[in-house]
């Protein structure tokens, strides 16, 4: 499997997990939870990029991680955040 594909799969899985966690923070903290959810998503993106760089032994820059899963991570996180939040609204 290519390194790009592995990166994309990891970002999709992390996006779903962080979307769920973000929905819980929105429920717990109300309107402040929206900001916490966004900050949490950004932090997890950078943490995942650092971990992937070490695991996949990719000496790439930030732009590579953004184009090989980062933008998908943002969409998956946002969609899963909305889906997990719906039963509580």
GUBA-325146 format. One line per 8 residues: number of its first residue (from 1); their letters; for each residue x, y negated, z of C-alpha. Coordinates in steps of 0.02 Angstrom, whole numbers, plus 50000, padded with zeros to 5 digits. Each point is the difference from the previous one (the first is absolute). Layout:
<recs>
NUM = a = X Y Z; ...;
</recs>
This chain:
<recs>
1 = xxxxxxxx = 50000 50000 50000; 50065 49827 49957; 50050 49877 50134; 49870 49876 49935; 49861 50128 50020; 50053 50043 50176; 50002 49816 50046; 49826 49974 49929;
9 = xxxxxxxx = 49927 50150 50093; 50075 49943 50165; 49932 49824 49978; 49825 50065 49961; 49998 50109 50157; 50070 49861 50110; 49873 49879 49924; 49855 50111 50052;
17 = xxxxxxxx = 50069 50023 50176; 50034 49814 50024; 49827 49960 49929; 49923 50107 50136; 50106 49921 50136; 49957 49828 49932; 49815 50036 50010; 50020 50049 50182;
25 = xxxxxxxx = 50092 49837 50038; 49861 49902 49915; 49871 50088 50107; 50099 49975 50161; 50054 49819 49978; 49861 49925 49894; 50051 49858 49885; 50178 50002 50068;
33 = xxxxxxxx = 50007 50180 49939; 49997 49939 49820; 50166 49912 50024; 50070 50145 50098; 49949 50120 49862; 50090 49898 49869; 50157 49985 50107; 49993 50187 50035;
41 = xxxxxxxx = 49988 50039 49814; 50150 49890 49960; 50105 50074 50140; 49962 50178 49947; 50043 49960 49820; 50174 49942 50048; 50026 50144 50123; 49949 50125 49866;
49 = xxxxxxxx = 50119 49919 49875; 50145 50017 50121; 49958 50180 50042; 49978 50046 49817; 50167 49920 49957; 50084 50116 50125; 49901 50158 49964; 50003 49988 49810;
57 = xxxxxxxx = 50177 49930 50001; 49945 49863 49882; 50116 49852 50001; 49869 49890 49920; 49944 49825 50042; 49832 49943 50066; 49933 49973 49825; 50020 50185 49961;
65 = xxxxxxxx = 49897 50051 50152; 49867 49872 49956; 49984 50063 49821; 50007 50185 50047; 49860 50007 50125; 49993 49836 50094; 49862 49919 49899; 49902 50164 50007;
73 = xxxxxxxx = 50026 50000 50189; 49916 49830 50013; 49848 50055 49900; 49984 50167 50091; 50019 49915 50169; 49868 49870 49960; 49875 50124 49929; 50023 50125 50142;
81 = xxxxxxxx = 49987 49859 50127; 49831 49950 49927; 49939 50180 49990; 50049 50042 50179; 49927 49836 50062; 49827 50024 49922; 49924 50118 50129; 50037 49876 50138;
89 = x = 49925 49844 49922;
</recs>
